[in-house]
Amino acid sequence: MNKSENHKQYDLEDRTLRFAKNTREFLKRLPRSLSNIEDAKQLVRSSGSVGANYIEANDSLSKKDFVMRIKICKKEAKESKYWLSLISVDDDLAKKTKDALAQEATELMCIFGAILKKTDNEKNPKH
């Protein structure tokens, strides 16, 4: 792995960590309703799983394991976006934060999708 790829790897590790931390900060300020509490529990799991699986992907033992972990990252980012869509907010600041988190989840999904596509192209190069 060259220096640029290594730097990008850690940037994405930091980015996924920030996503999980920002999600937790957002959830601390939510109105306490039964549905928000239950949806928040799911969101905490999925948002943290994005980064945890990315770290596992970087330490994978095989290309197959790497691909599986990246697929999980993409799935968990998508799931985080889903839980965010179910959470109710009261004020504009919370709505802006929720929208920003949903945008970040979408961007992470796209990044992981691009990684999968690049990995697939490396595995099956076109003649």
C-alpha positions as CSV (number, residue, x, y, z in Angstrom):
1,M,0.0,0.0,0.0
2,N,1.5,3.3,-1.0
3,K,1.5,6.4,1.3
4,S,-1.5,8.0,-0.5
5,E,-3.7,4.9,-0.1
6,N,-2.6,4.5,3.5
7,H,-3.6,8.1,4.2
8,K,-7.0,7.6,2.5
9,Q,-7.5,4.5,4.6
10,Y,-7.0,6.4,7.8
11,D,-9.1,9.3,6.6
12,L,-12.0,7.0,6.1
13,E,-11.4,5.4,9.5
14,D,-11.5,8.8,11.1
15,R,-14.5,9.8,9.0
16,T,-16.5,6.7,10.1
17,L,-15.5,7.3,13.7
18,R,-16.7,10.9,13.4
19,F,-20.0,9.7,11.9
20,A,-20.6,7.4,14.9
21,K,-19.6,10.1,17.4
22,N,-21.7,12.8,15.7
23,T,-24.6,10.4,15.7
24,R,-24.3,9.8,19.4
25,E,-24.1,13.6,20.1
26,F,-27.2,14.1,18.0
27,L,-29.1,11.3,19.9
28,K,-28.3,12.9,23.3
29,R,-30.4,15.9,22.3
30,L,-33.4,14.1,21.0
31,P,-36.9,14.3,22.5
32,R,-37.5,11.3,24.7
33,S,-40.3,9.3,23.1
34,L,-40.7,5.5,23.0
35,S,-40.1,5.4,19.3
36,N,-37.1,7.7,19.4
37,I,-35.5,5.7,22.2
38,E,-36.0,2.4,20.3
39,D,-34.9,3.9,16.9
40,A,-31.9,5.5,18.6
41,K,-30.7,2.1,20.0
42,Q,-30.7,0.7,16.4
43,L,-29.0,3.9,15.1
44,V,-26.2,3.6,17.7
45,R,-25.5,0.1,16.6
46,S,-25.6,0.7,12.9
47,S,-23.6,3.9,12.9
48,G,-20.9,2.3,15.0
49,S,-20.8,-0.8,12.9
50,V,-19.8,1.2,9.8
51,G,-16.5,2.1,11.2
52,A,-15.9,-1.1,13.2
53,N,-16.4,-3.2,10.0
54,Y,-14.1,-0.8,8.0
55,I,-11.3,-1.3,10.5
56,E,-11.9,-5.1,10.2
57,A,-11.8,-4.8,6.4
58,N,-8.4,-3.1,6.6
59,D,-7.1,-6.0,8.7
60,S,-8.8,-8.7,6.7
61,L,-7.0,-11.9,6.0
62,S,-8.2,-12.3,2.4
63,K,-9.7,-10.4,-0.4
64,K,-13.0,-12.3,0.1
65,D,-13.1,-11.2,3.8
66,F,-12.3,-7.6,2.7
67,V,-15.2,-7.5,0.2
68,M,-17.6,-9.0,2.8
69,R,-16.6,-6.4,5.4
70,I,-16.9,-3.5,2.9
71,K,-20.4,-4.8,1.9
72,I,-21.3,-4.8,5.6
73,C,-20.0,-1.2,5.9
74,K,-22.3,-0.2,3.0
75,K,-25.3,-2.0,4.5
76,E,-24.8,-0.5,7.9
77,A,-24.5,3.0,6.4
78,K,-27.8,2.4,4.6
79,E,-29.4,1.1,7.7
80,S,-28.2,4.2,9.6
81,K,-29.9,6.4,7.0
82,Y,-33.1,4.4,7.5
83,W,-33.1,4.8,11.3
84,L,-32.4,8.5,10.9
85,S,-35.4,8.8,8.7
86,L,-37.6,7.4,11.5
87,I,-36.4,9.6,14.3
88,S,-38.6,12.6,15.2
89,V,-37.1,16.0,15.9
90,D,-38.6,19.1,17.3
91,D,-36.5,22.0,16.2
92,D,-34.7,23.3,13.1
93,L,-31.2,22.7,14.5
94,A,-32.0,19.1,15.2
95,K,-33.5,18.7,11.7
96,K,-30.3,20.2,10.1
97,T,-28.1,17.8,12.2
98,K,-30.3,14.9,11.2
99,D,-30.2,15.8,7.6
100,A,-26.4,16.3,7.7
101,L,-26.0,12.8,9.3
102,A,-28.3,11.3,6.6
103,Q,-26.2,13.0,4.0
104,E,-23.0,11.6,5.5
105,A,-24.6,8.1,5.6
106,T,-25.4,8.5,1.9
107,E,-21.8,9.6,1.1
108,L,-20.4,6.7,3.0
109,M,-22.7,4.3,1.1
110,C,-21.3,5.7,-2.1
111,I,-17.7,5.5,-1.0
112,F,-18.1,1.9,0.0
113,G,-19.9,1.1,-3.2
114,A,-17.0,2.6,-5.1
115,I,-14.5,0.5,-3.1
116,L,-16.6,-2.6,-4.0
117,K,-16.7,-1.7,-7.7
118,K,-12.9,-1.0,-7.7
119,T,-12.2,-4.3,-5.9
120,D,-14.5,-6.2,-8.4
121,N,-12.7,-4.5,-11.4
122,E,-9.3,-5.6,-10.0
123,K,-10.6,-9.1,-9.6
124,N,-12.3,-9.2,-13.0
125,P,-10.4,-6.8,-15.3
126,K,-11.9,-6.1,-18.7
127,H,-9.9,-7.4,-21.6
